[in-house]
Amino acid sequence: MTKKYTIAIIGGTGDLGSGLAMRWARAGHQVVIGSRDGERAAVKAAEFTEAAGVAIAGAENAEAAAQGGLVVLTVPYASHAATLDVIRPHLDGRILVDVTVPLVPPKVRTVQLPEGGSLARRVQKELGEDVRVVSAFQNVAAAHLADLDHDIDCDVLVCGNDKDARATVIGLAEDAGMKAWHAGRIDNSAVAEGLTSILIFLNGNYKIDGAGIRITGTPGLAGQ
């Protein structure tokens, strides 16, 4: 069983963050969702508490990050830089799980990776090695996460420079009902970030309700 954490989900009032919040709370983790507006966070937390049947707290982003033993960033790309600046003082020594995808409207079906090749790689460089940045959950449909009765038919690629941090996030993915895989260093996050635009294209082109990915093959001795 995965160690239980206090998880701060920054941007937790949105579709993706709320689904993770409810699933992790049900798995026994203490969850606090963050928003720019602390009152909105408290209201949404009460809604999620009722939906999940377990307590979820809400707070302003910086306060939520300060409470979290582990911090998850689930904001839109347009808000990413400003939000990271707000929570930065509370990240040293912690794992930061960055779920943000560099989608640039209106061309969200076209891969548009930022300078440096990957958003998560850039974040790791900016924050330094005192923060263990892990990239994960970009390719999971938010609507599927928010439906607590839905069995998620999608694997998760987990990238990061610290093996133990990756393993922690893999355990959290399993707690939320997903299969996750070690996918290498943070540079490899470019693949997961780019795949999101491809999946959005597939959803529209083939009328798929939340396309995802599966890793095929049978693992031998576990590698990291």
C-alpha positions as CSV (number, residue, x, y, z in Angstrom):
1,M,0.0,0.0,0.0
2,T,1.2,3.5,-0.9
3,K,2.4,5.7,1.9
4,K,-0.3,8.3,2.7
5,Y,0.5,11.9,1.9
6,T,-1.0,15.3,2.4
7,I,-1.4,16.3,-1.3
8,A,-1.8,19.9,-2.4
9,I,-3.5,20.1,-5.8
10,I,-2.9,23.6,-7.2
11,G,-5.6,24.3,-9.7
12,G,-7.6,21.7,-8.0
13,T,-10.9,23.3,-8.8
14,G,-10.6,22.5,-12.5
15,D,-11.7,19.3,-14.2
16,L,-8.4,17.4,-14.0
17,G,-7.4,18.5,-10.5
18,S,-10.8,17.7,-9.1
19,G,-10.8,14.2,-10.4
20,L,-7.4,13.5,-8.9
21,A,-8.4,15.1,-5.7
22,M,-11.5,12.9,-5.2
23,R,-9.7,9.7,-6.2
24,W,-6.7,10.3,-3.9
25,A,-9.0,11.3,-1.0
26,R,-10.9,8.1,-1.5
27,A,-7.6,6.2,-1.4
28,G,-6.9,7.6,2.1
29,H,-4.7,10.6,1.3
30,Q,-5.3,14.0,2.9
31,V,-6.1,16.4,0.0
32,V,-6.2,20.2,-0.1
33,I,-7.2,21.9,-3.4
34,G,-5.8,25.3,-4.2
35,S,-7.2,28.2,-6.2
36,R,-6.3,31.9,-6.7
37,D,-9.5,32.6,-4.7
38,G,-9.5,30.9,-1.3
39,E,-13.3,31.2,-0.9
40,R,-13.9,29.5,-4.3
41,A,-11.5,26.7,-3.2
42,A,-13.5,26.2,0.0
43,V,-16.8,26.0,-1.9
44,K,-15.5,23.6,-4.5
45,A,-13.8,21.5,-1.8
46,A,-17.2,21.1,-0.1
47,E,-18.7,19.9,-3.4
48,F,-16.0,17.4,-4.0
49,T,-16.3,16.2,-0.4
50,E,-19.9,15.4,-0.9
51,A,-19.3,13.7,-4.3
52,A,-16.4,11.6,-3.0
53,G,-17.8,10.9,0.4
54,V,-14.5,11.8,2.1
55,A,-13.1,15.1,3.4
56,I,-11.3,17.4,1.0
57,A,-10.0,20.9,2.1
58,G,-9.7,24.1,0.1
59,A,-7.4,27.1,0.4
60,E,-5.7,29.8,-1.6
61,N,-2.8,28.5,-3.8
62,A,0.1,29.5,-1.6
63,E,-1.6,28.3,1.6
64,A,-2.5,25.0,0.0
65,A,1.1,24.5,-1.3
66,A,2.4,25.2,2.2
67,Q,0.2,22.5,3.6
68,G,1.2,19.8,1.1
69,G,3.9,17.2,1.7
70,L,3.6,16.7,-2.0
71,V,2.4,19.4,-4.5
72,V,0.6,18.7,-7.8
73,L,0.3,21.5,-10.4
74,T,-2.8,21.2,-12.7
75,V,-3.3,24.7,-14.0
76,P,-3.8,25.7,-17.7
77,Y,-0.6,26.6,-19.6
78,A,-1.6,30.3,-19.7
79,S,-1.6,30.4,-15.9
80,H,1.4,28.1,-15.3
81,A,4.2,30.6,-14.9
82,A,2.3,33.0,-12.6
83,T,1.0,30.2,-10.5
84,L,4.5,28.6,-10.2
85,D,5.8,31.9,-8.9
86,V,3.2,32.0,-6.2
87,I,3.9,28.5,-4.8
88,R,7.7,28.5,-5.4
89,P,8.6,29.5,-1.8
90,H,6.9,26.3,-0.6
91,L,8.5,23.7,-2.9
92,D,12.0,23.2,-1.6
93,G,12.6,19.6,-0.5
94,R,9.3,18.4,-2.0
95,I,8.1,16.5,-5.0
96,L,6.3,18.7,-7.5
97,V,4.1,16.7,-9.9
98,D,3.5,18.9,-13.0
99,V,0.5,17.9,-15.0
100,T,0.3,21.0,-17.2
101,V,0.4,20.6,-20.9
102,P,1.7,23.4,-23.2
103,L,-1.5,23.8,-25.2
104,V,-1.7,27.1,-27.1
105,P,-5.2,27.9,-28.3
106,P,-6.6,27.9,-30.9
107,K,-4.2,25.2,-32.3
108,V,-4.6,22.7,-29.4
109,R,-4.4,19.8,-31.9
110,T,-0.9,20.8,-32.9
111,V,2.1,20.0,-30.8
112,Q,3.7,23.3,-29.6
113,L,6.4,22.5,-27.1
114,P,8.1,25.5,-25.4
115,E,11.7,26.6,-25.7
116,G,13.9,24.0,-24.2
117,G,11.8,21.1,-25.5
118,S,9.6,20.4,-22.6
119,L,7.6,22.4,-20.0
120,A,8.5,20.0,-17.2
121,R,12.2,20.2,-18.1
122,R,12.1,24.0,-18.0
123,V,10.4,23.9,-14.6
124,Q,13.1,21.5,-13.2
125,K,15.8,23.8,-14.5
126,E,14.1,26.9,-12.9
127,L,13.5,25.4,-9.5
128,G,16.8,23.6,-9.1
129,E,17.6,20.1,-7.7
130,D,16.1,20.9,-4.3
131,V,12.7,20.4,-5.9
132,R,12.1,16.9,-7.4
133,V,9.9,17.6,-10.5
134,V,7.9,14.7,-11.9
135,S,5.8,14.9,-15.0
136,A,2.7,12.7,-15.2
137,F,-1.0,12.4,-15.9
138,Q,-1.0,14.6,-19.1
139,N,-2.7,12.0,-21.3
140,V,-5.7,11.0,-19.1
141,A,-9.1,12.5,-19.9
142,A,-10.3,14.8,-17.2
143,A,-13.9,13.7,-17.6
144,H,-12.8,10.1,-16.9
145,L,-11.0,11.1,-13.8
146,A,-13.9,13.0,-12.4
147,D,-16.3,10.0,-13.0
148,L,-15.4,8.0,-9.9
149,D,-17.2,4.9,-11.3
150,H,-15.2,5.0,-14.5
151,D,-12.4,2.4,-14.9
152,I,-9.6,4.4,-16.5
153,D,-8.4,2.6,-19.7
154,C,-5.2,4.6,-20.1
155,D,-1.6,4.2,-18.9
156,V,0.4,7.0,-17.4
157,L,4.0,8.0,-18.4
158,V,6.0,9.2,-15.4
159,C,9.2,11.2,-16.1
160,G,11.6,12.7,-13.6
161,N,15.3,12.8,-12.7
162,D,14.8,11.2,-9.3
163,K,13.9,7.5,-9.3
164,D,12.3,7.5,-5.9
165,A,10.1,10.5,-6.8
166,R,9.0,8.7,-9.9
167,A,8.2,5.6,-7.9
168,T,6.1,7.7,-5.5
169,V,4.1,9.1,-8.3
170,I,3.6,5.7,-9.8
171,G,2.1,4.6,-6.5
172,L,-0.2,7.6,-6.5
173,A,-1.3,6.7,-10.0
174,E,-2.2,3.2,-8.8
175,D,-4.1,4.7,-5.9
176,A,-6.2,6.7,-8.4
177,G,-6.9,3.6,-10.4
178,M,-4.3,3.9,-13.2
179,K,-1.3,1.9,-14.4
180,A,1.8,4.0,-14.6
181,W,5.3,3.4,-15.9
182,H,8.8,4.8,-15.3
183,A,9.5,6.7,-18.5
184,G,12.9,8.1,-17.8
185,R,14.4,11.5,-17.1
186,I,12.4,14.8,-17.1
187,D,13.6,15.5,-20.7
188,N,11.4,12.6,-21.8
189,S,8.3,14.6,-20.7
190,A,8.3,16.1,-24.1
191,V,6.7,12.9,-25.4
192,A,3.8,13.0,-22.9
193,E,3.3,16.7,-23.4
194,G,3.2,16.4,-27.2
195,L,0.9,13.3,-27.1
196,T,-1.8,15.4,-25.6
197,S,-2.3,17.4,-28.8
198,I,-2.3,14.2,-30.8
199,L,-5.0,12.6,-28.5
200,I,-7.1,15.8,-28.8
201,F,-6.9,15.4,-32.6
202,L,-7.8,11.7,-32.4
203,N,-10.8,12.5,-30.2
204,G,-12.1,15.0,-32.7
205,N,-11.2,13.1,-35.9
206,Y,-12.6,9.7,-34.7
207,K,-15.2,10.9,-32.2
208,I,-13.5,9.1,-29.4
209,D,-14.6,9.8,-25.8
210,G,-11.2,10.4,-24.2
211,A,-8.5,8.7,-26.2
212,G,-5.5,7.4,-24.2
213,I,-2.4,5.3,-24.5
214,R,-1.5,1.7,-23.5
215,I,2.0,0.3,-23.1
216,T,2.1,-3.2,-24.6
217,G,4.4,-6.1,-23.8
218,T,5.1,-8.0,-20.6
219,P,7.7,-6.6,-18.2
220,G,10.6,-8.8,-17.1
221,L,12.7,-7.8,-14.1
222,A,11.5,-4.3,-13.1
223,G,13.8,-1.5,-14.3
224,Q,13.7,2.2,-13.4
